[in-house]
Amino acid sequence: MIIKVLLTVIFLAVLIGVGVYSRKQARTVEGFVLGGRAVGPWLTAFAFGTSYFSAVVFVGYAGQFGWKYGLSASWIGVGNAVIGSLLAWILLGRRTKLMTQHIESRTMPDFFGTRYHSEWLRVTASIIVFVFLIPYTAGVYKGISTLFEMGFGIPYEYCVIIMAILTAIYVILGGYKATAMNDFVQGVIMLVGIVVVIAAVLNSKGGFSVAFEKMASLPSDTDASVNGGFASLFGPDPWNLLGVVVLTSLGTWGLPQMVGKFYSITDEQAIHRGTVISTIFAFVVAGGCYFLGGFGRLFGTPPTLPNGRLDFDSIVPSMLVTLPDILIALVVLLVLSASMSTLASLVLTSSSTMTLDLIYRDKKSAPGEVAEGTIDDIVSEKIERRKVVVMRVLIMFFIAISLLIALNPPTFIAQMMGISWGALAGAFLAPFMLGLYWRGVTTASVWACFVWGVGLTVINMLIGNPINPINCGAIAMVGGFVVVAFVSLFTKKMPAKEVENIFECYKK
């Protein structure tokens, strides 16, 4: 216990110390939200990866989908690395950086408002962000606190509250630069931790070959006479596995807390280096998490909840509880690192969106036109500081709401993330990505996609989830491209000169 407490205290002291160190760079809106648009490739790549993977993945997804799909769950990690990281950086990195800087966009709702010349799009997008990041944040709290309770024996409620307070401190102090620097520290812990934990867990079952043979001998859930499905290449349920791959991989392309990382990176050369770093990080961390979860059935059947369902969120903690104390301490730091980085990204994204896109909506010239001055030239230093204060207050407000949900979570971690990612990426992914490439996207098609993504997710939830929230989210994302393309063909186009001015940034 002394070792666990000591390591955790040192870790938390470093996080808060970085927040204090970065506070001078967080006095302006540009510094607080984007780190001055001068964050290097290593910090950006690790910020992308640590925001991507949290306790939601390590505890919730790895446990639930490892149980359902066995070792084939590792395909989710591969998809996260190739689609969610590599292709995201290749297809979105450069274009997002150039266009958002050209149109002076600081948030994703700001992008929609300026790119499609509609203030109401900006307002609506900011409300969607604020509402649907809450269940995701609550899921992160639940995952980290479940494992923290296992490692320290502290009641779940106290764990949730402590994590909320600590996250708030360093984000409020240092803004994006503090979160990026801490993400790098946390990312290193995650890389080392996942490798050590996998080795220790497999060793407890006699090594990889013995554990694999045990998995191959397990009978199917649907037919007890059939063995080997949980050790096969595509597992016992490949179609539902594909839905999880799509949701968790393609979803990053339309999530404001993920895409926002491209706003702040220094230059195009940094994007090339960041692509390689981020992809390797995802292969190790995501691939390792799902590979580990695939052996969950070797550690016994999880307990049953009052509603009769298995408690999937207890699977990974049950795999780790028998490890030596020093390794449990490493696990706690691993999940703490993954989760606090994600929490920091979520609360910063939500607070900046509410402040800049709802409370202080700066009037801009039409996209591409020469304004009388930049936002920072026009708005006084006093107003700039007031915006930062408002963002800090909203960080506390957002954390408080998420905390209330986390103290009484309505469903499994995986389902909370499915609802959040489905609504956000279902609404944003297609109009954001197509808006970077296609001049023909219309304002009406963006509205249609907002209705499609949020409507499908909410209606499915209200009628009792006849479509699994994971699959529903995947359908919302892919279907959004059809909605935007179809509606754009039959609705009024934006002025050609205005669109050309927006795309002028790619010719420089």
Secondary structure, 3 states (H helix, E strand, C coil): CHHHHHHHHHHHHHHHHHHHHCHHHHCCHHHHHHHHHCECHHHHHHHHHHHHCCHHHHHHHHHHHHHHHHHHHHHHHHHHHHHHHHHHHHHHHHHHHHHHHHCCCCCHHHHHHHHCCCHHHHHHHHHHHHHHHHHHHHHHHHHHHHHHHHHHCCCHHHHHHHHHHHHHHHHHHHHHHHHHHHHHHHHHHHHHHHHHHHHHHHHHCCCHHHHHHHHHCCECCCCCCCECHHHCCCCCCHHHHHHHHHHHHHHHHHCHHHHHHHHHECCHHHHHHHHHHHHHHHHHHHHHHHHHHCCHHHHCCCCECCCCCECHHHHHHHHHCCCCHHHHHHHHHHHHHHHHHHHHHHHHHHHHHHHHHHHCCCCCCCCCCCCCCCHHHHCCHHHHHHHHHHHHHHHHHHHHHHHHHHHCCCCCHHHHHHHHHHHHHHHHHHHHHHHHHCCCCCHHHHHHHHHHHHHHHHHHHHCCCCCCHHHHHHHHHHHHHHHHHHHHHHCCCCCHHHHHHHHHHHHC
